[in-house]
Amino acid sequence: MRNRRPRVQTGRGAAMVETAVRFHVDNARRKLGAVNRAQAVARLVNQRLI
């Protein structure tokens, strides 16, 4: 049998990952001088970074 994590632990881990992603995306958005994620993506496309 596999050693599986209880659902509560998995949920907590997912919440922590979501919080970390939100934190880093917001930092990148601010560095680009964008008001929201859509504007940040548009700026990255205009700069040919993505």
Stockholm file with secondary structure:
# STOCKHOLM 1.0

chainA/1-50         MRNRRPRVQTGRGAAMVETAVRFHVDNARRKLGAVNRAQAVARLVNQRLI
#=GR chainA/1-50 SS CCCCCCHHHHHHHHHHHHHHHHHHHHHHHHHTTCSSHHHHHHHHHHTTCC
#=GC SS_cons        CCCCCCHHHHHHHHHHHHHHHHHHHHHHHHHTTCSSHHHHHHHHHHTTCC
//
